[in-house]
């Protein structure tokens, strides 16, 4: 038996609760969750434990829902107020502000859902007792662990035919870096990733990439360019 104080910060539930509070505060600020997701994807922010990331994502969703409901309530109030001539001066601006809250809240909800899915897919750390260590994400500067098939590449955007082939590879094997088969793009198309990245070298092949890994690649490329400048 030991009389040493317990480091509660290592407890998964404490990490989950701390992440939830932070996520809730982000979710209550329009587009704050979206900004956090972009910075996280670019590798600017520390990833934290899966428990903390899960709590953060849930907090963003809850905060985003509250923000959206508040915005919808404001739109109803603004609509009623603007129905009168005198109230229009108050009602119209209220509707505009409320619409911004709704859009920002929905964006935070979407960011939270994406963060939650990533946290659920990651392997967690169980602290000193120790089971699995936190798994680091593979680099995006070379073909990833899920790279199976590729097509010849060139600089610039892929042609329609090449895009179709990359989409097929995405459905067949998933993102070459993380393995997901969900592109995460508005168009539904897979991102044709130049390998090696064209900002670093002459690309040789196209591989399927998801939106999350492509955003993370941007941060890795910048760090690599700075590293080369210092050499």
Secondary structure, 3 states (H helix, E strand, C coil): CCCCCCCHHHCHHHHHHHHHHHHHHHHCCCCHHHHHHHHHHCCCCCCCCHHHHHHHHHHHHHHHHHHHHHHHHHHHHHHHHCCCCCCHHHHHHHHHHHHHHHHHHHHHHHHHHHHHHHHHHCCCCCHHHCCCCCCCCCCCCCCCCCCCCCEECCCCCCCHHHHHHHHHHHHHHCCCCCCCCCCCCCCCCCEEEEECCCCCCCCCEEEEECHHHHHHHHHHHHHHHHHHHHC
